[in-house]
Amino acid sequence: MTRTLRLLQPGRRTVLGLSGLLVLIALWALGTRWLESSIGLASLLSPRETFQSLYALLTENQLTTHTLTSLRRVLVGLMVALVVGVPVGLAVGSSRSLESSTSSAFQFLRMISPLSWMPIAVMVFGIGDAPIYFLLSFAAVWPVILNTAAGVKQLNPQWLLLARSLSATRTEVLFRIVLPGIMGHILTGVRLAIGIIWIVLVPCEMLGVTSGLGYFILDTRDRLAYSELMAVIVLIGALGFALDSLAQRLHRRWSGQS
């Protein structure tokens, strides 16, 4: 099965992908027609109204500031997760005793929904970007830590022995052997982290801020602009898909896959 998928030409993959999206849009249209008889607003949620509103919002640049603000928050949250997660993952993966002592605590913290920290984040950091950065970083750091540690444990020990026999310093071992050897695992963690951040972002942007895609969703709800609300939802899906595709492409390029 995997071999068959690899043999598919890029053009055919694109056609199959577009076919799946068309089927999704068709199901969406059927669903809104079915709801129209019982919910008068269903017609405002149809694909036609949604894409018309999306086109108007994009051409009038009403979403530019909100989109850039959300992407900035994603980037900051991801960078903080990498700065914290990669060193911790290196330490955990290099020491069995440290792994044993932190495994239960990490798994316990990882299973707590980041959104449950929202009241505490607002109480500690106040209103603004700071609590959003904390929540996004907290959500994204765990896949980075776990994948980095897994990569360290899977390193070929002969590489490290060879480096020691050549009198390589710790810095040289880290930057010339360890990090290149685990980069694939780190990129996998980055891809997972992006997906988690993007899901957590929208509710986080409802914490009293005045910009961002999550804030815009609340604004459309208050204005009863349901077609614009659906347009923002479609935009969020498209941006998330683009970010995941970018992370996947980086992973494939690093691993030498086409």
Buried (B, 14 or more C-beta within 10 A) or exposed (E): EEEEEEEEEEEEEEEEEEEEEEEEBEEBEEEBEEBBEEEEEBBBBBBEBBBEBBEEBBEEEEBEEBBEBBBEBBEBBBEBBBEBBBEBBBBBBBBEEBBEEBEEEBEEEBEEEBBEBBEEBBEEBEEEBEBBBBBBBBBBBBBBBBBBBBBBBEBEEEBBEEBEEEEBEEEEBBEBBBBEBBBBBBBBBBBBBBBBBBBBBBBBBBBEBEBBBBBBBBBBEEEEBBBBBBBBBBBBEEBBEEBBEEBBEBBEEEEEEE
